[in-house]
Amino acid sequence: MPDVRMASPQGKWILLTTVLGSSMALLDSTVVNVALPRIGRDLDADLAALQWTANAYMVTLAGLILLGGSLGDRYGRRKVFVVGVVWFAAASLLCGLSPNVGVLVAARALQGVGGALLTPGSLALIQASFHPDDRGRAVGLWSGFGGIGAAVGPFLGGWLVDGPGWRWVFLLNVPLAVLCVPVALRHVPESDAGTSRSSEAESGGGRAHGRFDVLGAALGALALALVTYALIEARSGSLLVAVTAVAGVVTGIAFVAVERRRPDPMLPLDIFASRQFTAVNLVTLCVYAAFGGFFFLCALQLQVVAGWSALGAGTALLPTTVLMLLFSARSGGLADRIGPRIPLTVGPLLCAAGMLLMLRVGPDASYVADVLPAVLVLGVGMVALVAPLTATVLASVDVSRAGLASGVNNAAARAAGLVAVAALPLLTGMGPESYRSADAFDDAFRRAMPLCAGVLAVGAAIAFTTVRRPAPGCRRPECRTHGSVLAPPLEGERTRKRLT
């Protein structure tokens, strides 16, 4: 049994290590959008290249995150976490030194691989190391510091872009890794992966033989990449795009077939036998598709059209994160009392209203009069939505599959966001150079926000008509929001099975 106490020096070192590791991935996901206009200008990149800069990371992260958690369970959580941190830092260095946009996109994809290794491992190390009596407090502190990172990220990113330059958005990860890795190797105990697998087998957790669904992970990531490419390049109307789209669909079908037939699939399809789980994941797809498109376009709108600095654009949405930090726990408690149906219906509608209010943002927009009202309404909607959504996902399946459920929901959120970033410019008629023209981008933004709001309204309708069963009281640490406004909690797959 893990026996490290929170008050001990080793406990503090473990918490520092996990916070540093998860902060690398969290900061990267919140600051890159702010840097996109400057990246496009410096590297002479068109809109498609900027879409790939945002999406290449998400493709590999979404496709491999479940596999990353399994690798930690098999080979040791500290070992895989450290490998992930080093990998992520090396890829970040390559991003920062990229001479052209092609190298940058490839490096972003490599970053996603590192993120898939380190992200599940950060929480898994807490689970594997701390005494059960201190585990809840450790997870709470980890979540709280993660929320602070989410709040600081856009501000820090904007400051870096306007100051030393956009490359430091990526280079910042290198000193964080230099600090994190020695601490992890010296002060964090390695978990006994073999013991963990044995205990899971004895308790019915399954999959203790340690085989990996590498084929499933590869097919899933490839399907996402092919579909994303087809959407981004669709405006060219070339034969290659058509072939890629068909290949993406065929690869997706092959992924489902492999997962259906394998004895140890990465994604056991029978988990969707729970109607509640299926319904909430459909809501997740709608919600995070809208969020992904909104945050990608909003950072560009504030800089290209409103003429704000990167720092101004980075801090404009800060109230949403502050509201999440202050009130998400209370929102989760309210959902415990009244059930998830109302929060999952009202939350998306409020978010939709906030996005429609962003239509007031144009040239010479005022923050107080134009941006702040929209941001506050959006933040209230996210407070109502995010924590109950996560808790409902976990409560909709048997506790032995809570880790798998959360992993699937996280992958769904990531995939929805990357597809939205790929599809929205196509649907709104953005050309390759639209982000260089204030008038052209403003016109497209005004077509995009109603689309995002409409997708949220669909999510609200799904929640209202299908989410019936009140979620049982879920007060375990993994039911709390991580503090990020872009995705549900990122946790290791099997780790969460034992957080009960």
C-alpha positions as CSV (number, residue, x, y, z in Angstrom):
1,M,0.0,0.0,0.0
2,P,1.3,3.5,-0.8
3,D,2.5,5.2,2.4
4,V,4.0,8.6,1.5
5,R,2.4,11.3,3.7
6,M,1.5,14.7,2.4
7,A,3.3,16.6,5.1
8,S,6.6,14.7,4.5
9,P,9.4,16.2,2.4
10,Q,9.0,13.4,-0.1
11,G,5.3,14.1,-0.4
12,K,6.0,17.7,-1.2
13,W,8.6,16.7,-3.8
14,I,6.1,14.3,-5.5
15,L,3.5,17.0,-5.6
16,L,6.0,19.5,-7.1
17,T,7.0,16.9,-9.8
18,T,3.5,16.1,-10.9
19,V,2.5,19.7,-11.0
20,L,5.5,20.7,-13.1
21,G,4.9,17.8,-15.5
22,S,1.2,18.4,-16.0
23,S,1.8,22.2,-16.2
24,M,4.0,21.7,-19.3
25,A,1.2,20.2,-21.3
26,L,-1.5,22.5,-19.8
27,L,0.4,25.7,-20.5
28,D,1.1,24.5,-24.0
29,S,-2.6,23.9,-24.7
30,T,-3.6,27.4,-23.5
31,V,-0.9,29.6,-25.0
32,V,-0.4,28.4,-28.6
33,N,-3.6,30.0,-29.9
34,V,-2.5,33.4,-28.7
35,A,0.8,33.0,-30.7
36,L,-0.8,31.9,-34.0
37,P,-1.0,35.3,-35.7
38,R,2.7,36.0,-35.0
39,I,3.7,32.5,-36.0
40,G,1.9,33.0,-39.3
41,R,3.6,36.3,-40.0
42,D,7.1,35.2,-39.0
43,L,7.0,31.9,-40.9
44,D,4.8,33.2,-43.8
45,A,2.2,30.5,-43.1
46,D,-1.3,30.4,-44.5
47,L,-4.4,29.6,-42.5
48,A,-4.2,25.9,-43.1
49,A,-0.7,25.9,-41.6
50,L,-2.0,27.6,-38.5
51,Q,-4.8,25.0,-38.2
52,W,-2.2,22.3,-38.4
53,T,-0.1,24.1,-35.8
54,A,-3.0,23.8,-33.4
55,N,-4.2,20.4,-34.5
56,A,-1.1,18.3,-34.9
57,Y,-0.6,18.2,-31.2
58,M,-4.2,17.2,-30.6
59,V,-4.2,14.4,-33.1
60,T,-1.4,12.4,-31.4
61,L,-2.5,13.3,-27.9
62,A,-6.2,12.2,-28.5
63,G,-5.1,9.1,-30.3
64,L,-2.5,7.9,-27.9
65,I,-3.5,9.1,-24.4
66,L,-5.2,5.8,-23.4
67,L,-2.2,3.9,-24.6
68,G,0.0,6.2,-22.6
69,G,-1.8,5.3,-19.4
70,S,-1.5,1.6,-20.1
71,L,2.3,1.9,-20.7
72,G,2.7,3.5,-17.3
73,D,0.8,0.7,-15.6
74,R,3.0,-1.9,-17.4
75,Y,6.5,-0.4,-17.3
76,G,6.3,1.8,-14.2
77,R,4.6,5.2,-13.9
78,R,7.6,7.2,-12.9
79,K,9.6,5.8,-15.8
80,V,6.9,6.6,-18.4
81,F,6.3,10.0,-16.9
82,V,10.0,10.9,-17.1
83,V,10.2,9.7,-20.6
84,G,7.1,11.8,-21.4
85,V,8.6,14.9,-19.9
86,V,11.9,14.5,-21.7
87,W,10.1,13.7,-25.0
88,F,7.8,16.7,-24.6
89,A,10.7,19.0,-23.8
90,A,12.7,17.8,-26.8
91,A,9.8,18.3,-29.1
92,S,9.2,21.8,-27.5
93,L,12.8,22.7,-28.3
94,L,12.3,21.6,-31.9
95,C,9.1,23.8,-32.0
96,G,11.0,26.8,-30.7
97,L,13.9,26.3,-33.2
98,S,11.7,25.5,-36.2
99,P,12.9,27.2,-39.4
100,N,9.6,26.7,-41.2
101,V,6.1,25.8,-40.6
102,G,6.5,22.2,-41.8
103,V,9.1,21.5,-39.1
104,L,6.8,23.2,-36.5
105,V,3.8,21.1,-37.4
106,A,5.9,17.9,-37.2
107,A,7.3,19.0,-33.8
108,R,3.8,19.7,-32.5
109,A,2.8,16.2,-33.4
110,L,5.8,14.9,-31.5
111,Q,4.7,17.1,-28.5
112,G,1.4,15.3,-28.5
113,V,3.2,11.9,-28.2
114,G,5.0,13.3,-25.1
115,G,1.8,14.7,-23.7
116,A,0.1,11.3,-24.1
117,L,2.9,9.8,-21.9
118,L,3.3,12.4,-19.2
119,T,-0.3,13.6,-18.8
120,P,-1.8,10.3,-17.4
121,G,1.3,9.7,-15.4
122,S,1.2,12.9,-13.4
123,L,-2.0,11.8,-11.6
124,A,-1.0,8.2,-11.6
125,L,2.1,9.0,-9.6
126,I,0.0,10.6,-6.9
127,Q,-2.3,7.6,-6.8
128,A,0.6,5.2,-6.6
129,S,2.7,7.1,-4.0
130,F,0.4,8.8,-1.4
131,H,-1.2,7.1,1.6
132,P,-5.0,6.8,1.0
133,D,-5.7,9.2,3.8
134,D,-3.7,11.9,2.0
135,R,-4.6,11.1,-1.5
136,G,-7.7,13.2,-1.8
137,R,-5.8,16.3,-0.5
138,A,-2.9,15.7,-2.9
139,V,-5.2,15.4,-5.9
140,G,-7.0,18.5,-4.8
141,L,-3.8,20.5,-4.6
142,W,-2.7,19.1,-7.9
143,S,-6.0,20.2,-9.5
144,G,-5.8,23.6,-7.8
145,F,-2.3,24.3,-9.1
146,G,-3.4,23.1,-12.5
147,G,-6.2,25.7,-12.4
148,I,-3.7,28.4,-11.6
149,G,-1.6,27.3,-14.6
150,A,-4.7,27.5,-16.8
151,A,-5.3,31.0,-15.6
152,V,-1.7,32.1,-16.0
153,G,-1.2,30.4,-19.3
154,P,-2.8,32.9,-21.7
155,F,-1.3,35.9,-19.9
156,L,2.1,34.4,-19.9
157,G,1.8,33.4,-23.6
158,G,0.7,36.9,-24.6
159,W,3.6,38.4,-22.7
160,L,6.1,36.1,-24.3
161,V,4.7,36.7,-27.8
162,D,4.8,40.5,-27.4
163,G,8.2,40.3,-25.6
164,P,11.0,37.8,-26.4
165,G,8.9,36.2,-29.2
166,W,6.5,33.3,-29.9
167,R,9.3,30.8,-29.9
168,W,9.6,31.2,-26.1
169,V,6.1,29.8,-25.8
170,F,7.7,26.5,-26.6
171,L,11.2,27.0,-25.3
172,L,9.8,27.7,-21.8
173,N,9.1,24.0,-21.4
174,V,12.8,23.1,-21.5
175,P,13.8,24.7,-18.2
176,L,10.6,23.2,-16.6
177,A,11.7,19.8,-17.8
178,V,15.3,20.3,-16.5
179,L,13.8,21.1,-13.1
180,C,11.2,18.3,-13.2
181,V,13.3,15.3,-14.3
182,P,16.0,15.3,-11.6
183,V,13.4,15.8,-8.9
184,A,11.3,12.9,-10.2
185,L,14.3,10.5,-10.4
186,R,15.5,11.4,-6.9
187,H,12.4,11.8,-4.9
188,V,9.5,10.0,-6.6
189,P,9.3,6.3,-5.9
190,E,8.7,3.9,-8.8
191,S,5.3,2.2,-8.6
192,D,5.2,-1.6,-8.7
193,A,3.5,-2.1,-12.0
194,G,3.5,-5.9,-11.6
195,T,1.8,-5.7,-8.3
196,S,-0.8,-3.2,-9.6
197,R,-1.7,-5.6,-12.5
198,S,-2.0,-8.5,-10.1
199,S,-4.3,-6.6,-7.8
200,E,-6.4,-5.5,-10.7
201,A,-6.7,-9.0,-12.0
202,E,-7.8,-10.2,-8.5
203,S,-10.3,-7.5,-8.2
204,G,-11.8,-8.1,-11.7
205,G,-10.1,-5.0,-13.2
206,G,-9.0,-7.2,-16.1
207,R,-6.3,-6.6,-18.7
208,A,-3.6,-7.6,-16.3
209,H,-1.6,-9.5,-18.9
210,G,-0.1,-6.2,-20.0
211,R,-0.6,-6.5,-23.7
212,F,-1.2,-3.3,-25.6
213,D,-3.6,-2.4,-28.3
214,V,-0.9,-0.7,-30.4
215,L,-2.8,-1.4,-33.7
216,G,-6.0,0.2,-32.3
217,A,-4.0,3.3,-31.1
218,A,-2.3,3.6,-34.5
219,L,-5.6,3.3,-36.4
220,G,-7.3,5.8,-34.2
221,A,-4.6,8.4,-34.5
222,L,-4.3,7.8,-38.3
223,A,-8.1,8.2,-38.8
224,L,-8.1,11.5,-36.9
225,A,-5.1,12.7,-38.9
226,L,-6.6,11.8,-42.3
227,V,-10.0,13.3,-41.5
228,T,-8.3,16.5,-40.2
229,Y,-6.2,16.7,-43.4
230,A,-9.3,16.3,-45.6
231,L,-11.2,19.0,-43.8
232,I,-8.3,21.5,-43.8
233,E,-7.4,21.0,-47.4
234,A,-11.0,20.5,-48.7
235,R,-11.2,24.0,-50.2
236,S,-8.6,22.9,-52.8
237,G,-11.1,20.3,-54.2
238,S,-8.2,18.0,-55.3
239,L,-8.3,14.3,-55.9
240,L,-5.9,13.8,-53.1
241,V,-8.3,15.4,-50.6
242,A,-11.1,13.1,-51.8
243,V,-8.9,10.0,-51.5
244,T,-7.7,11.1,-48.0
245,A,-11.3,11.6,-46.8
246,V,-12.3,8.1,-48.0
247,A,-9.1,6.7,-46.4
248,G,-10.0,8.4,-43.1
249,V,-13.5,6.9,-43.1
250,V,-12.2,3.5,-44.0
251,T,-9.5,3.7,-41.3
252,G,-12.1,4.7,-38.7
253,I,-14.2,1.7,-39.7
254,A,-11.1,-0.5,-39.4
255,F,-10.5,0.9,-35.9
256,V,-14.0,0.0,-34.8
257,A,-13.6,-3.5,-36.3
258,V,-10.3,-4.0,-34.5
259,E,-11.6,-2.8,-31.2
260,R,-14.7,-5.1,-31.6
261,R,-12.6,-8.2,-32.2
262,R,-9.6,-7.8,-29.9
263,P,-9.7,-9.6,-26.5
264,D,-7.9,-6.6,-24.9
265,P,-9.0,-3.5,-26.8
266,M,-7.9,0.1,-26.0
267,L,-11.6,1.1,-26.4
268,P,-14.0,-1.7,-25.3
269,L,-17.1,-0.9,-27.3
270,D,-19.4,-2.5,-24.8
271,I,-18.9,0.5,-22.6
272,F,-21.3,2.3,-24.9
273,A,-24.0,-0.2,-23.8
274,S,-24.7,2.4,-21.0
275,R,-27.2,4.8,-22.6
276,Q,-26.2,7.5,-20.1
277,F,-22.5,7.2,-21.0
278,T,-23.3,7.3,-24.7
279,A,-25.6,10.3,-24.2
280,V,-23.1,12.3,-22.1
281,N,-20.3,11.6,-24.6
282,L,-22.5,13.0,-27.4
283,V,-23.0,16.1,-25.3
284,T,-19.2,16.2,-24.8
285,L,-18.6,16.1,-28.6
286,C,-21.0,19.0,-29.2
287,V,-19.6,21.1,-26.3
288,Y,-15.9,20.7,-26.9
289,A,-16.3,21.0,-30.7
290,A,-17.8,24.5,-30.0
291,F,-15.2,25.3,-27.4
292,G,-12.3,24.2,-29.7
293,G,-13.6,26.3,-32.6
294,F,-14.4,29.3,-30.4
295,F,-11.0,29.5,-28.6
296,F,-9.1,29.0,-31.9
297,L,-11.0,31.8,-33.7
298,C,-11.4,34.2,-30.8
299,A,-7.7,34.7,-30.3
300,L,-7.4,35.5,-33.9
301,Q,-10.4,37.8,-33.9
302,L,-9.1,39.9,-31.0
303,Q,-5.7,40.4,-32.7
304,V,-6.5,40.5,-36.4
305,V,-9.8,42.4,-36.3
306,A,-9.9,44.3,-33.0
307,G,-6.2,45.1,-33.2
308,W,-5.2,44.0,-29.7
309,S,-1.8,42.8,-28.7
310,A,-1.1,39.1,-28.0
311,L,-1.1,40.0,-24.3
312,G,-4.4,41.7,-24.5
313,A,-6.0,38.7,-26.4
314,G,-4.4,36.3,-24.0
315,T,-5.9,37.9,-20.9
316,A,-9.3,38.7,-22.4
317,L,-10.7,35.3,-21.5
318,L,-9.2,35.2,-18.1
319,P,-12.6,35.7,-16.3
320,T,-13.8,32.4,-17.6
321,T,-11.0,30.5,-15.8
322,V,-11.4,32.6,-12.7
323,L,-15.1,31.7,-12.5
324,M,-14.2,28.1,-13.1
325,L,-11.7,28.1,-10.2
326,L,-14.1,29.8,-7.8
327,F,-17.4,28.0,-8.5
328,S,-16.8,24.7,-10.2
329,A,-16.9,22.8,-6.9
330,R,-20.2,24.4,-6.0
331,S,-21.6,23.6,-9.4
332,G,-20.7,19.9,-8.9
333,G,-22.4,20.0,-5.5
334,L,-25.6,21.5,-7.0
335,A,-25.6,18.8,-9.7
336,D,-25.3,16.1,-6.9
337,R,-28.5,17.5,-5.4
338,I,-30.7,18.2,-8.5
339,G,-29.1,15.7,-11.0
340,P,-27.1,16.5,-14.1
341,R,-30.0,17.1,-16.6
342,I,-30.6,20.7,-15.8
343,P,-26.9,21.8,-15.6
344,L,-26.1,19.9,-18.8
345,T,-29.0,21.7,-20.5
346,V,-28.6,25.2,-19.2
347,G,-24.8,25.3,-19.3
348,P,-24.4,24.8,-23.1
349,L,-27.2,27.3,-23.7
350,L,-25.4,29.9,-21.6
351,C,-22.2,29.2,-23.4
352,A,-24.0,29.6,-26.7
353,A,-25.3,33.0,-25.6
354,G,-21.8,34.1,-24.6
355,M,-20.5,33.1,-28.1
356,L,-23.3,35.1,-29.8
357,L,-22.4,38.1,-27.6
358,M,-18.9,37.9,-29.1
359,L,-20.4,39.1,-32.4
360,R,-20.2,42.6,-30.9
361,V,-16.4,42.3,-31.1
362,G,-15.2,44.1,-34.1
363,P,-12.6,46.8,-35.0
364,D,-11.8,49.0,-32.0
365,A,-13.7,46.8,-29.7
366,S,-13.9,47.8,-26.0
367,Y,-13.1,45.2,-23.5
368,V,-15.6,46.4,-20.9
369,A,-18.5,47.0,-23.2
370,D,-18.0,44.3,-25.9
371,V,-15.8,41.5,-24.6
372,L,-16.4,41.3,-20.9
373,P,-20.2,40.7,-21.0
374,A,-19.7,37.8,-23.5
375,V,-16.8,36.3,-21.4
376,L,-18.8,36.5,-18.2
377,V,-21.8,34.7,-19.7
378,L,-19.5,32.1,-21.3
379,G,-17.8,31.6,-17.9
380,V,-21.1,31.1,-16.1
381,G,-22.1,28.5,-18.7
382,M,-18.9,26.7,-18.3
383,V,-19.2,26.7,-14.5
384,A,-22.7,25.1,-14.8
385,L,-21.5,22.6,-17.4
386,V,-17.9,21.3,-17.0
387,A,-17.9,19.7,-13.5
388,P,-21.3,18.0,-13.8
389,L,-20.3,16.7,-17.2
390,T,-17.2,15.0,-15.8
391,A,-19.0,13.6,-12.8
392,T,-21.9,12.3,-14.9
393,V,-19.4,10.4,-17.2
394,L,-17.8,8.7,-14.2
395,A,-21.2,7.9,-12.5
396,S,-22.7,6.4,-15.7
397,V,-20.6,3.2,-15.6
398,D,-19.5,0.7,-13.0
399,V,-16.8,2.0,-10.7
400,S,-14.3,-0.6,-12.1
401,R,-14.5,1.1,-15.5
402,A,-14.4,4.7,-14.2
403,G,-10.9,5.2,-15.5
404,L,-11.7,3.9,-19.0
405,A,-14.9,6.1,-19.0
406,S,-12.9,9.3,-18.2
407,G,-10.2,8.4,-20.7
408,V,-12.8,7.9,-23.5
409,N,-14.5,11.2,-22.6
410,N,-11.2,13.1,-22.6
411,A,-10.3,11.6,-26.0
412,A,-13.8,12.5,-27.3
413,A,-13.3,16.1,-26.2
414,R,-9.9,16.4,-27.8
415,A,-11.1,14.8,-31.0
416,A,-14.1,17.1,-31.2
417,G,-12.0,20.2,-30.7
418,L,-9.5,19.3,-33.4
419,V,-12.2,18.4,-35.9
420,A,-13.9,21.8,-35.2
421,V,-10.6,23.7,-35.8
422,A,-10.3,21.9,-39.1
423,A,-13.9,22.3,-40.2
424,L,-14.9,25.8,-39.2
425,P,-12.7,27.7,-41.6
426,L,-14.1,25.5,-44.4
427,L,-17.7,26.0,-43.3
428,T,-17.3,29.8,-43.0
429,G,-15.5,30.3,-46.3
430,M,-12.2,31.4,-45.0
431,G,-9.5,31.5,-47.6
432,P,-5.8,30.7,-47.0
433,E,-5.0,34.3,-46.4
434,S,-8.1,35.4,-44.5
435,Y,-6.4,35.9,-41.2
436,R,-4.2,38.6,-42.8
437,S,-7.3,40.7,-43.7
438,A,-9.3,42.2,-40.9
439,D,-12.5,42.5,-43.0
440,A,-12.3,39.0,-44.4
441,F,-11.6,37.4,-41.0
442,D,-14.4,39.4,-39.3
443,D,-16.9,38.2,-41.9
444,A,-15.9,34.6,-41.3
445,F,-15.9,35.0,-37.5
446,R,-19.5,36.3,-37.7
447,R,-20.5,33.2,-39.6
448,A,-18.6,30.9,-37.2
449,M,-20.1,32.1,-33.9
450,P,-23.7,31.1,-34.8
451,L,-22.4,27.7,-35.9
452,C,-20.7,27.2,-32.6
453,A,-23.8,28.4,-30.7
454,G,-25.9,26.0,-32.8
455,V,-23.7,23.0,-31.9
456,L,-24.0,23.9,-28.3
457,A,-27.8,24.1,-28.6
458,V,-27.7,20.6,-30.1
459,G,-25.7,19.4,-27.1
460,A,-28.3,21.0,-24.8
461,A,-31.1,19.3,-26.6
462,I,-29.4,15.9,-26.3
463,A,-28.8,16.4,-22.6
464,F,-32.4,17.5,-22.0
465,T,-33.9,14.5,-23.9
466,T,-31.5,11.7,-22.9
467,V,-29.9,12.5,-19.5
468,R,-32.5,11.2,-17.1
469,R,-30.9,9.3,-14.3
470,P,-29.5,11.6,-11.6
471,A,-25.8,11.0,-11.1
472,P,-25.0,9.4,-7.7
473,G,-23.1,11.6,-5.3
474,C,-19.6,11.6,-6.7
475,R,-17.3,13.3,-4.2
476,R,-14.1,11.4,-5.1
477,P,-11.2,13.6,-6.2
478,E,-11.4,12.4,-9.8
479,C,-14.9,13.9,-10.1
480,R,-13.5,17.4,-9.7
481,T,-12.7,19.6,-12.7
482,H,-9.0,19.9,-13.4
483,G,-9.3,23.7,-13.9
484,S,-8.7,23.7,-17.6
485,V,-11.3,25.4,-19.7
486,L,-10.5,23.4,-22.7
487,A,-10.9,19.7,-21.7
488,P,-12.1,17.5,-18.9
489,P,-9.7,16.0,-16.4
490,L,-6.7,14.3,-17.9
491,E,-6.1,11.2,-15.8
492,G,-4.4,7.8,-16.2
493,E,-6.7,5.1,-17.3
494,R,-6.3,2.4,-14.6
495,T,-5.3,5.0,-11.9
496,R,-8.8,6.2,-11.6
497,K,-10.2,2.7,-11.2
498,R,-8.6,2.6,-7.7
499,L,-9.6,6.1,-6.6
500,T,-12.6,4.9,-4.7
